[in-house]
Amino acid sequence: MPAKTKSSVIRLLIVDDHEVVRIGLGAVLDLTPGMKVVGQARSKADAITQCRRTKADVVLLDIRLPDGSGIDAAREILSVHPNIRILFLTSFADEHTVLEAILSGAQGYVLKDIGSAALIRAIKTVAAGHPLIDPRLATHTLSWMKHLPDGQPLAKRSLLSPQEQRILPHVAGGLTNKEIAQRLNLSEKTVKNYLANIYSKLQIGRRSQVAAMYAGSFKGSAPPLASKSS
């Protein structure tokens, strides 16, 4: 999706299970020049339906929804609408949740206590196609990546075969085994076997750890940080 110009209106969909949060965000953002709230949703199913109906540019998405995870919602939304930008707006600050959210394909992740001016900047940044993480989370998440058990991510990558290394960025991008198979013209079973080999060689057991190791190999390309709340 092309970056938004200054004269473009950013179409927003707010997804949160608390009505007061949705109404409050809607009131603030609808009065912001260059932004328009085109829909509100309280559940994963409703969010997916409204993405199709509203043609939103940016979805403000909470992690916890009554019928499932916001992370799963992000994956499903982006599988159908790859040009939509997802900005997680949540109270969850643990490293694992942040990393899983990023791996879902989301463009940004900020905490709910962010100031209104900083939230507006975050929305504009994400709408323009730039990744963004709340600075309070980014510091801890990048530190966690760097200090994984048995660190040295670059050295560990050298243990992998060329084909196994080809799989790494797709795992880090949050793709399923089926999606990776389609991208690399392999069978789903072959991808599963490669992933098992990766787990064994790197002595890890979760996809998020694979992604953290991969990200740790490119410390110089960490996503930009959000501006601090004001």
C-alpha positions as CSV (number, residue, x, y, z in Angstrom):
1,M,0.0,0.0,0.0
2,P,1.5,3.4,-0.9
3,A,2.4,5.7,2.0
4,K,-0.3,8.1,3.1
5,T,0.2,11.7,1.9
6,K,-0.4,14.7,4.2
7,S,-3.7,15.3,2.5
8,S,-4.9,11.7,2.8
9,V,-7.5,10.7,5.4
10,I,-6.5,7.7,7.5
11,R,-9.4,5.4,7.9
12,L,-9.4,3.8,11.4
13,L,-11.1,0.7,12.8
14,I,-11.0,0.4,16.6
15,V,-11.2,-3.1,18.1
16,D,-11.5,-3.4,21.9
17,D,-13.9,-5.4,24.1
18,H,-14.6,-2.4,26.4
19,E,-17.2,0.0,25.0
20,V,-15.9,3.0,27.0
21,V,-12.4,2.5,25.5
22,R,-13.9,2.4,22.0
23,I,-16.1,5.4,22.5
24,G,-13.2,7.4,24.1
25,L,-10.7,6.6,21.3
26,G,-13.3,7.3,18.7
27,A,-14.1,10.7,20.1
28,V,-10.5,11.8,20.2
29,L,-9.4,10.3,16.8
30,D,-12.5,11.4,14.9
31,L,-11.7,15.0,15.8
32,T,-8.1,14.6,14.6
33,P,-7.5,16.3,11.2
34,G,-6.6,13.7,8.6
35,M,-8.2,10.8,10.5
36,K,-11.7,9.2,10.4
37,V,-13.0,6.4,12.5
38,V,-14.9,4.2,10.1
39,G,-15.9,1.4,12.5
40,Q,-15.7,-0.1,15.9
41,A,-15.6,-3.8,16.9
42,R,-15.7,-5.6,20.2
43,S,-14.6,-9.1,19.1
44,K,-12.3,-11.0,16.7
45,A,-15.2,-12.1,14.5
46,D,-16.6,-8.5,14.3
47,A,-13.1,-7.1,13.5
48,I,-12.6,-9.5,10.6
49,T,-16.1,-8.6,9.2
50,Q,-15.6,-4.9,9.6
51,C,-12.2,-4.9,7.9
52,R,-14.0,-6.2,4.9
53,R,-16.9,-3.7,5.1
54,T,-15.1,-0.5,6.1
55,K,-11.9,-0.7,4.0
56,A,-9.9,0.6,7.0
57,D,-6.3,1.7,6.5
58,V,-5.2,1.1,10.2
59,V,-6.7,-1.2,12.8
60,L,-6.2,-0.4,16.5
61,L,-6.3,-3.8,18.0
62,D,-6.3,-5.1,21.6
63,I,-4.6,-8.4,22.5
64,R,-7.5,-9.9,24.5
65,L,-10.9,-10.2,22.9
66,P,-13.9,-12.2,24.1
67,D,-13.8,-14.7,21.3
68,G,-10.0,-15.1,20.8
69,S,-6.7,-13.5,20.7
70,G,-6.0,-10.2,18.9
71,I,-2.8,-11.8,17.6
72,D,-4.9,-14.5,15.8
73,A,-7.2,-11.7,14.6
74,A,-4.2,-9.8,13.1
75,R,-3.0,-12.9,11.2
76,E,-6.5,-13.6,9.8
77,I,-7.0,-9.9,8.8
78,L,-3.7,-9.7,7.1
79,S,-4.1,-12.9,5.3
80,V,-7.1,-11.4,3.5
81,H,-6.2,-7.7,3.6
82,P,-2.4,-7.6,3.4
83,N,-2.4,-3.8,2.9
84,I,-4.1,-3.0,6.2
85,R,-1.8,-1.8,9.0
86,I,-2.3,-3.3,12.4
87,L,-1.4,-1.2,15.5
88,F,-1.7,-3.1,18.8
89,L,-3.0,-0.9,21.5
90,T,-3.0,-2.9,24.7
91,S,-2.0,-3.2,28.4
92,F,0.0,-6.4,27.8
93,A,3.7,-5.6,28.2
94,D,5.4,-9.0,28.5
95,E,8.2,-9.7,25.9
96,H,6.6,-12.9,24.6
97,T,3.3,-11.2,23.8
98,V,5.1,-8.3,22.1
99,L,7.2,-10.7,20.0
100,E,4.2,-12.8,19.0
101,A,2.3,-9.7,18.0
102,I,5.1,-8.5,15.8
103,L,5.4,-12.0,14.3
104,S,1.7,-11.8,13.4
105,G,2.6,-9.2,10.8
106,A,1.5,-6.1,12.9
107,Q,3.1,-2.9,12.1
108,G,3.2,-1.5,15.6
109,Y,2.7,-2.1,19.3
110,V,2.0,0.6,22.0
111,L,0.6,0.5,25.5
112,K,-2.8,1.9,26.5
113,D,-1.4,4.5,28.8
114,I,0.2,6.3,25.8
115,G,-0.7,10.0,25.6
116,S,-3.1,11.0,22.9
117,A,-0.5,13.1,21.0
118,A,1.9,10.1,20.9
119,L,-0.9,7.8,19.9
120,I,-1.8,10.0,16.9
121,R,1.9,10.1,15.9
122,A,2.0,6.3,16.2
123,I,-1.0,5.9,13.9
124,K,0.5,8.3,11.3
125,T,3.8,6.4,11.5
126,V,2.1,3.0,11.0
127,A,-0.2,4.3,8.3
128,A,2.9,5.5,6.4
129,G,4.2,2.0,6.4
130,H,6.9,2.4,9.1
131,P,7.2,-0.2,12.0
132,L,6.9,1.1,15.5
133,I,7.3,-0.3,19.1
134,D,6.6,1.6,22.3
135,P,10.1,2.6,23.6
136,R,9.4,1.1,27.0
137,L,8.8,-2.3,25.3
138,A,11.5,-2.1,22.7
139,T,14.3,-1.7,25.2
140,H,13.2,-4.8,27.1
141,T,12.3,-6.9,24.0
142,L,15.6,-6.2,22.2
143,S,17.5,-6.9,25.5
144,W,15.6,-10.2,25.8
145,M,16.5,-11.1,22.2
146,K,20.2,-10.3,22.8
147,H,20.4,-12.4,25.9
148,L,18.7,-15.6,24.8
149,P,20.1,-18.8,26.4
150,D,23.2,-19.9,24.5
151,G,23.3,-16.5,22.7
152,Q,25.5,-15.8,19.7
153,P,22.7,-15.8,17.1
154,L,25.0,-15.4,14.1
155,A,27.1,-18.4,15.1
156,K,24.0,-20.5,15.7
157,R,22.7,-19.6,12.2
158,S,25.9,-21.1,10.7
159,L,24.8,-24.5,12.0
160,L,21.8,-24.5,9.6
161,S,21.8,-25.7,6.1
162,P,21.1,-23.2,3.3
163,Q,17.5,-24.4,3.0
164,E,16.9,-24.2,6.7
165,Q,18.3,-20.6,6.7
166,R,15.8,-19.8,3.9
167,I,13.0,-20.7,6.2
168,L,14.1,-18.4,9.0
169,P,12.8,-15.1,7.7
170,H,9.4,-16.6,6.9
171,V,9.1,-18.0,10.5
172,A,10.2,-14.6,11.8
173,G,7.5,-13.1,9.6
174,G,4.8,-15.1,11.3
175,L,3.9,-17.4,8.4
176,T,2.4,-20.8,9.1
177,N,4.1,-24.0,7.8
178,K,1.5,-24.1,5.0
179,E,2.2,-20.5,3.9
180,I,6.0,-21.1,4.0
181,A,5.6,-24.2,1.9
182,Q,3.7,-22.2,-0.7
183,R,6.3,-19.4,-0.7
184,L,9.2,-21.8,-1.1
185,N,7.5,-24.4,-3.4
186,L,7.9,-27.2,-0.8
187,S,5.5,-29.6,0.8
188,E,4.1,-28.7,4.2
189,K,5.7,-31.9,5.6
190,T,9.1,-30.9,4.3
191,V,8.8,-27.5,6.0
192,K,7.8,-29.2,9.2
193,N,10.8,-31.5,9.0
194,Y,13.1,-28.5,8.3
195,L,11.6,-26.7,11.3
196,A,12.2,-29.7,13.5
197,N,15.9,-29.7,12.4
198,I,16.1,-26.0,13.2
199,Y,14.7,-26.6,16.7
200,S,17.2,-29.4,17.3
201,K,20.2,-27.6,16.0
202,L,19.4,-24.3,17.9
203,Q,18.3,-26.2,21.0
204,I,15.0,-24.3,21.2
205,G,11.4,-25.3,21.2
206,R,9.2,-22.4,20.1
207,R,8.7,-20.4,16.9
208,S,9.0,-17.1,18.8
209,Q,12.6,-18.2,19.8
210,V,13.5,-18.8,16.2
211,A,12.2,-15.3,15.4
212,A,14.1,-13.8,18.3
213,M,17.3,-15.5,17.2
214,Y,16.8,-14.3,13.6
215,A,16.1,-10.7,14.8
216,G,19.2,-10.9,17.0
217,S,21.3,-11.5,13.9
218,F,20.3,-8.1,12.6
219,K,20.6,-5.8,15.6
220,G,21.4,-2.8,13.3
221,S,18.0,-3.1,11.7
222,A,15.8,-2.9,14.7
223,P,12.4,-1.2,14.1
224,P,12.1,2.5,14.9
225,L,10.9,3.3,18.4
226,A,7.8,5.2,19.2
227,S,8.0,8.7,20.6
228,K,7.6,8.8,24.4
229,S,4.1,9.7,25.7
230,S,3.6,13.3,26.3
